[in-house]
Amino acid sequence: MMELRCAVCASVLFALAGGVSAQWTVTNLHPTGATESRALRVEDGRQVGLAIIDGQTRAGLWSGTAASFVDLHPSGASSSIARGLGIDQQVGQVVLGGVERAGLWSGSAASFVGLHPSGADTSRAVRCNNGQQVGDAMIGGFARAALWTGSAASWVSLHPSGALSSVALGVRDGLQVGYADFSAGTRAGMWSGSAATWINLHPAGASSSIAYCVHDGEQAGVSLVGTFHAGIWRGSAASWIDMHPAGATFSHAYATYRGRQAGSAAVGGVLRASYWRGSAESWVDLSAFLSGSWGETLAGGIWSDDTHIYVAGRGFNNDTGRVEALLWSRPFCPADYNRTGDEGDVIDFLDFLNDFGTCANEPLPCGESGNPDVNGDTNVDVLDFLDFLDSFGNGC
């Protein structure tokens, strides 16, 4: 077996120049009876957002299809929006008694729990993870970045010293991101549970910046560098990477997950849902995979499991004359062994080679970087090796 691998290794590494990229498919999530819908986030196989039904904006939860739509709108509210979700909860805001109030759900309208802090004028919750929720509360006419742990009484102000206002927009594994307004301008930043932990992420040369999301040590957002440029950080202002696509007039990265990002870019005067893998050159126009006639599109959330990448967003359907919630999905290419979202590179080949040598004819699961059982027959053998080589050499 080792002789076979070594014999083909060199030839395969030189054979990788191209191939056809794996295609994205699009699922329209627009619920029956709605005049508008928007998917704002995706995680754990579900999506959250809103649908306008009978003239009322109502928070909603999907599980991958239009028919799966669950109306989260609580009794007595005049409007509601679900903006973020985790494994067992959804967060957003409702308008009750004329006041915008942060809250959370656990899968149904009846499960709504208010997070509105005592003394706040208004409040919003936008993301959640591992029992934490983030957003902002308006107090004395100024927004204050907010962190909750499941109740209104748990509210903690993340407002940095010296800031005029602040908003938290993302949370993951005990880290929170967002921005604060100072006299010098808007600054992207990150916290780890308290106002005193604020880290300024503002890149040199930018006039303003915002961090929207955090995952696995990476933060995604936007910096104003003449125009708005999508980009990512790795925990410091100096780590900023500009992902602005060539030819775009502006771009935003609203979400990041496992080294992949989603957002929007204006190209040719049209806003286009966008996908990146950490660089400007990796930009993909997701609107190109829509069928029919569409105007502006935007992607707001990204997530992946072991088999697919998912992007949630919305688009203006020229055929129906309305904004509709959308879900893009794409299977991982077999050659993308380490699941970084590419079509297979030398690192994927070497990672597969290492795991294959370790796992051949061994019990599953096995493998440090991925799953060497490429054909899914529960046995790692020469057929898996040949299937991987085929994908690696021919593209996906």
C-alpha positions as CSV (number, residue, x, y, z in Angstrom):
1,M,0.0,0.0,0.0
2,M,2.8,2.4,0.9
3,E,4.5,1.7,-2.5
4,L,1.3,2.6,-4.3
5,R,1.0,5.9,-2.4
6,C,4.6,6.9,-3.0
7,A,4.4,6.0,-6.7
8,V,1.5,8.4,-7.4
9,C,2.3,11.1,-4.9
10,A,4.6,13.2,-7.0
11,S,2.5,13.0,-10.2
12,V,-0.6,14.0,-8.3
13,L,1.0,17.0,-6.7
14,F,1.8,18.3,-10.1
15,A,-1.6,17.5,-11.6
16,L,-3.7,19.8,-9.5
17,A,-3.9,23.0,-11.4
18,G,-7.6,23.2,-11.9
19,G,-10.8,21.4,-12.1
20,V,-14.4,22.4,-11.9
21,S,-15.5,23.9,-8.5
22,A,-18.1,22.3,-6.5
23,Q,-21.4,24.1,-7.1
24,W,-23.6,25.9,-4.7
25,T,-27.3,25.1,-4.6
26,V,-29.9,27.5,-3.3
27,T,-33.0,26.8,-1.2
28,N,-35.7,29.5,-1.1
29,L,-37.0,29.7,2.5
30,H,-39.8,32.2,1.9
31,P,-42.8,31.0,3.9
32,T,-46.3,30.7,2.3
33,G,-48.3,33.9,2.9
34,A,-45.4,36.2,3.6
35,T,-44.8,39.4,1.7
36,E,-41.1,39.5,2.7
37,S,-38.7,37.2,4.5
38,R,-35.0,37.4,5.5
39,A,-32.7,34.7,6.9
40,L,-30.1,36.4,9.1
41,R,-28.1,33.5,10.6
42,V,-27.5,29.8,10.3
43,E,-26.2,27.3,12.8
44,D,-26.6,23.6,13.7
45,G,-28.8,23.0,10.6
46,R,-31.3,25.8,11.4
47,Q,-31.8,29.4,10.3
48,V,-33.4,32.5,12.0
49,G,-34.7,35.7,10.7
50,L,-38.1,37.3,10.0
51,A,-41.1,37.1,7.8
52,I,-43.7,39.9,7.2
53,I,-47.1,38.3,7.4
54,D,-50.3,40.3,7.3
55,G,-48.3,43.5,7.5
56,Q,-46.5,42.4,10.8
57,T,-42.8,41.6,11.1
58,R,-42.5,38.3,12.9
59,A,-39.5,36.4,14.1
60,G,-39.0,33.0,12.5
61,L,-37.0,29.8,12.7
62,W,-36.4,27.4,9.8
63,S,-34.8,23.9,9.5
64,G,-33.7,24.2,5.9
65,T,-37.0,24.5,4.0
66,A,-39.7,27.0,3.5
67,A,-42.3,24.6,4.9
68,S,-40.3,24.2,8.1
69,F,-40.9,27.8,9.1
70,V,-41.8,28.3,12.8
71,D,-43.4,31.5,13.8
72,L,-41.6,32.8,17.0
73,H,-43.7,35.9,17.4
74,P,-44.7,36.2,21.1
75,S,-48.3,37.0,22.1
76,G,-48.8,40.7,22.7
77,A,-45.8,41.9,20.6
78,S,-46.4,44.3,17.7
79,S,-43.2,43.1,15.9
80,S,-40.3,40.7,16.4
81,I,-37.0,39.7,14.8
82,A,-34.8,36.7,15.5
83,R,-31.2,37.7,14.9
84,G,-29.0,34.9,16.2
85,L,-29.1,31.3,17.3
86,G,-27.2,28.6,19.1
87,I,-27.8,24.9,19.6
88,D,-30.8,25.3,21.9
89,Q,-31.8,29.0,21.7
90,Q,-32.6,31.9,19.5
91,V,-32.2,35.6,20.3
92,G,-33.5,38.9,19.0
93,Q,-35.9,41.6,20.0
94,V,-39.6,42.3,20.1
95,V,-41.6,45.5,20.5
96,L,-43.9,45.2,23.5
97,G,-45.8,48.2,24.8
98,G,-44.1,50.4,22.2
99,V,-40.6,49.5,23.6
100,E,-38.0,47.5,21.7
101,R,-36.9,44.7,24.1
102,A,-34.1,42.1,23.8
103,G,-35.2,38.5,24.4
104,L,-34.6,34.8,23.7
105,W,-36.5,31.8,22.6
106,S,-36.0,28.0,22.7
107,G,-37.9,27.0,19.6
108,S,-41.4,28.4,20.0
109,A,-43.3,31.6,20.4
110,A,-44.4,30.6,23.9
111,S,-40.8,30.1,25.1
112,F,-39.9,33.8,24.8
113,V,-37.9,35.2,27.8
114,G,-37.3,38.9,28.1
115,L,-33.7,40.2,28.5
116,H,-34.6,43.9,28.8
117,P,-32.5,45.4,31.6
118,S,-34.1,47.4,34.3
119,G,-33.7,51.1,33.5
120,A,-33.0,50.7,29.8
121,D,-34.9,52.7,27.2
122,T,-34.6,50.0,24.6
123,S,-32.5,46.8,24.1
124,R,-31.5,44.3,21.4
125,A,-29.9,40.9,21.4
126,V,-28.2,39.8,18.2
127,R,-26.0,36.7,18.8
128,C,-25.8,33.8,21.3
129,N,-23.4,31.0,22.2
130,N,-23.0,28.6,25.1
131,G,-25.5,30.3,27.3
132,Q,-24.3,33.9,26.5
133,Q,-26.2,36.5,24.6
134,V,-24.9,39.8,23.3
135,G,-26.4,43.0,22.0
136,D,-26.9,46.5,23.4
137,A,-29.1,48.5,25.8
138,M,-29.9,52.1,25.3
139,I,-29.4,54.0,28.6
140,G,-29.6,57.7,29.0
141,G,-29.7,58.1,25.2
142,F,-26.5,56.1,24.6
143,A,-26.1,52.5,23.5
144,R,-24.2,50.3,25.8
145,A,-22.7,46.9,24.7
146,A,-24.5,44.2,26.6
147,L,-23.8,40.7,27.7
148,W,-26.5,38.4,29.2
149,T,-26.5,34.8,30.5
150,G,-30.2,34.0,30.1
151,S,-32.1,36.6,32.1
152,A,-32.7,40.3,32.3
153,A,-31.1,40.4,35.7
154,S,-27.8,38.8,34.3
155,W,-27.1,41.9,32.2
156,V,-23.5,43.1,32.2
157,S,-22.4,46.3,30.5
158,L,-19.3,45.9,28.2
159,H,-19.1,49.6,27.6
160,P,-15.4,50.5,27.4
161,S,-14.0,53.4,29.4
162,G,-13.9,56.6,27.5
163,A,-16.4,55.5,24.8
164,L,-19.5,57.5,23.9
165,S,-21.5,54.4,22.9
166,S,-20.9,50.8,22.2
167,V,-22.6,47.7,20.7
168,A,-21.7,44.0,21.0
169,L,-22.5,42.1,17.7
170,G,-20.9,38.6,18.1
171,V,-20.1,36.0,20.8
172,R,-18.3,32.7,20.7
173,D,-16.6,30.6,23.4
174,G,-16.4,33.4,26.0
175,L,-15.3,36.2,23.5
176,Q,-17.5,39.1,22.4
177,V,-17.0,41.4,19.5
178,G,-18.5,44.6,18.3
179,Y,-17.6,48.3,18.3
180,A,-17.3,51.4,20.4
181,D,-17.7,55.0,19.4
182,F,-14.9,57.3,20.7
183,S,-14.2,61.0,19.9
184,A,-11.7,59.7,17.3
185,G,-14.3,57.5,15.6
186,T,-15.9,54.1,15.5
187,R,-13.5,51.3,16.6
188,A,-13.9,47.5,16.2
189,G,-13.1,45.7,19.4
190,M,-13.3,42.5,21.4
191,W,-14.1,41.6,25.0
192,S,-13.8,38.6,27.2
193,G,-16.7,39.1,29.6
194,S,-16.2,42.6,31.0
195,A,-15.8,46.2,30.0
196,A,-12.2,46.2,31.3
197,T,-11.2,43.5,28.9
198,W,-11.8,45.6,25.8
199,I,-9.2,45.1,23.0
200,N,-9.1,47.7,20.2
201,L,-9.0,46.0,16.8
202,H,-9.0,49.1,14.7
203,P,-6.5,48.8,11.8
204,A,-3.9,51.4,11.1
205,G,-5.0,53.7,8.3
206,A,-8.7,53.1,8.6
207,S,-11.1,55.9,9.6
208,S,-13.6,53.5,11.3
209,S,-14.1,49.8,11.8
210,I,-16.7,47.2,13.1
211,A,-16.3,43.6,14.1
212,Y,-19.5,41.6,13.5
213,C,-18.6,38.0,14.4
214,V,-16.0,35.8,16.1
215,H,-15.2,32.1,15.7
216,D,-12.2,29.9,16.5
217,G,-10.0,33.0,17.2
218,E,-11.0,34.8,14.1
219,Q,-13.0,38.0,13.9
220,A,-14.9,39.2,10.8
221,G,-16.0,42.7,10.0
222,V,-15.4,45.9,8.0
223,S,-13.0,48.8,8.0
224,L,-13.5,52.1,6.2
225,V,-10.4,52.6,4.0
226,G,-11.6,55.2,1.6
227,T,-14.6,52.8,1.1
228,F,-15.9,50.0,3.3
229,H,-13.6,46.9,3.0
230,A,-14.6,43.4,4.4
231,G,-11.8,41.8,6.4
232,I,-10.8,39.5,9.3
233,W,-8.6,39.8,12.4
234,R,-6.8,37.2,14.5
235,G,-7.1,39.0,17.9
236,S,-5.2,42.3,17.2
237,A,-5.4,45.4,15.2
238,A,-2.1,44.5,13.4
239,S,-3.6,41.2,12.2
240,W,-6.1,42.8,9.9
241,I,-6.5,41.1,6.5
242,D,-8.3,43.0,3.8
243,M,-10.7,40.8,1.8
244,H,-12.2,43.5,-0.5
245,P,-12.8,41.9,-3.9
246,A,-11.3,43.4,-7.0
247,G,-13.8,45.6,-8.8
248,A,-16.1,46.1,-5.8
249,T,-17.1,49.5,-4.6
250,F,-17.6,48.3,-1.0
251,S,-17.8,45.1,0.9
252,H,-18.8,43.8,4.4
253,A,-18.0,40.5,6.2
254,Y,-20.9,39.7,8.6
255,A,-20.0,36.2,9.7
256,T,-17.1,33.8,10.0
257,Y,-17.0,30.0,10.7
258,R,-14.0,27.6,10.5
259,G,-12.0,30.0,8.4
260,R,-14.8,30.9,5.9
261,Q,-16.7,34.2,5.8
262,A,-20.0,35.5,4.4
263,G,-21.2,38.9,3.7
264,S,-21.8,41.2,0.7
265,A,-20.0,43.2,-1.9
266,A,-21.3,45.8,-4.3
267,V,-20.1,45.0,-7.9
268,G,-21.5,46.8,-10.9
269,G,-23.7,48.8,-8.7
270,V,-25.5,45.7,-7.3
271,L,-25.2,44.3,-3.8
272,R,-24.1,40.6,-4.1
273,A,-24.2,37.9,-1.4
274,S,-20.5,36.9,-0.9
275,Y,-18.4,34.0,0.4
276,W,-14.6,34.1,1.2
277,R,-11.9,31.8,2.5
278,G,-9.8,34.5,4.2
279,S,-8.6,36.5,1.2
280,A,-9.7,38.9,-1.4
281,E,-8.8,36.5,-4.1
282,S,-11.1,33.8,-2.7
283,W,-14.2,35.8,-3.1
284,V,-17.3,34.0,-4.6
285,D,-20.4,35.8,-5.9
286,L,-23.2,33.7,-4.5
287,S,-25.8,35.5,-6.5
288,A,-24.4,33.7,-9.6
289,F,-25.9,30.5,-8.4
290,L,-29.5,31.8,-8.3
291,S,-32.0,30.8,-11.0
292,G,-34.5,33.3,-12.3
293,S,-34.1,37.1,-12.1
294,W,-32.7,38.6,-8.9
295,G,-31.7,42.1,-7.8
296,E,-29.7,42.8,-4.6
297,T,-28.6,39.8,-2.5
298,L,-26.9,39.6,0.9
299,A,-25.4,36.8,3.1
300,G,-25.5,37.3,6.9
301,G,-24.6,33.9,8.3
302,I,-22.3,30.9,7.7
303,W,-22.0,27.5,9.3
304,S,-20.7,24.0,8.3
305,D,-21.1,20.4,9.4
306,D,-19.0,17.4,8.4
307,T,-20.5,17.3,4.9
308,H,-21.7,20.8,3.8
309,I,-21.1,24.5,4.0
310,Y,-24.3,26.6,4.6
311,V,-24.8,30.4,4.0
312,A,-28.0,32.2,5.0
313,G,-29.2,35.4,3.5
314,R,-31.8,37.1,1.4
315,G,-32.4,38.5,-2.1
316,F,-34.8,40.6,-4.0
317,N,-36.7,38.3,-6.4
318,N,-37.5,40.3,-9.5
319,D,-40.0,37.7,-10.6
320,T,-42.1,38.0,-7.4
321,G,-41.3,41.6,-6.6
322,R,-40.3,40.8,-3.0
323,V,-37.3,40.1,-0.7
324,E,-37.0,36.4,0.1
325,A,-35.0,34.4,2.6
326,L,-32.4,32.2,1.0
327,L,-30.1,29.3,2.0
328,W,-27.0,28.5,0.0
329,S,-25.3,25.1,0.5
330,R,-22.4,23.3,-1.0
331,P,-20.9,19.9,-0.3
332,F,-17.3,19.6,0.7
333,C,-15.2,18.5,-2.1
334,P,-13.6,15.1,-1.3
335,A,-10.2,16.6,-2.2
336,D,-10.8,19.2,0.5
337,Y,-9.7,16.7,3.1
338,N,-9.1,19.1,6.0
339,R,-12.4,21.0,5.3
340,T,-11.0,24.4,4.8
341,G,-13.4,25.1,2.0
342,D,-11.0,24.9,-1.0
343,E,-10.9,22.4,-3.8
344,G,-7.9,20.5,-2.6
345,D,-4.3,21.6,-2.2
346,V,-1.0,20.1,-1.2
347,I,-1.8,20.3,2.5
348,D,-5.0,18.3,1.9
349,F,-3.0,15.7,0.0
350,L,-0.4,15.3,2.8
351,D,-3.0,15.3,5.5
352,F,-4.9,12.5,3.7
353,L,-1.7,10.6,3.1
354,N,-0.8,10.7,6.8
355,D,-4.3,9.6,7.9
356,F,-4.5,6.9,5.3
357,G,-1.2,5.4,6.4
358,T,-2.4,5.4,10.0
359,C,-6.0,4.2,9.5
360,A,-5.8,1.7,6.6
361,N,-7.7,-1.4,7.8
362,E,-8.0,0.1,11.3
363,P,-11.4,0.6,13.2
364,L,-13.2,3.8,12.5
365,P,-13.4,6.6,13.4
366,C,-9.8,7.3,12.7
367,G,-7.7,10.2,11.4
368,E,-6.3,13.4,12.8
369,S,-7.2,15.8,10.0
370,G,-10.3,14.3,8.5
371,N,-12.0,11.0,7.6
372,P,-10.0,8.8,5.3
373,D,-13.1,6.6,4.6
374,V,-13.7,8.7,1.5
375,N,-16.3,6.3,-0.1
376,G,-18.2,5.8,3.2
377,D,-18.0,2.0,3.2
378,T,-16.7,1.9,6.8
379,N,-13.4,0.5,5.7
380,V,-10.2,2.5,4.9
381,D,-8.6,0.7,1.9
382,V,-7.2,1.2,-1.6
383,L,-10.6,2.2,-2.9
384,D,-10.6,5.2,-0.6
385,F,-7.2,6.1,-1.8
386,L,-8.1,5.9,-5.5
387,D,-11.3,7.9,-4.9
388,F,-9.4,10.6,-3.2
389,L,-6.8,10.7,-5.9
390,D,-9.6,11.0,-8.5
391,S,-11.2,14.0,-6.8
392,F,-7.8,15.6,-6.1
393,G,-6.6,15.3,-9.7
394,N,-9.8,16.1,-11.5
395,G,-11.4,18.7,-9.3
396,C,-14.9,18.8,-7.9
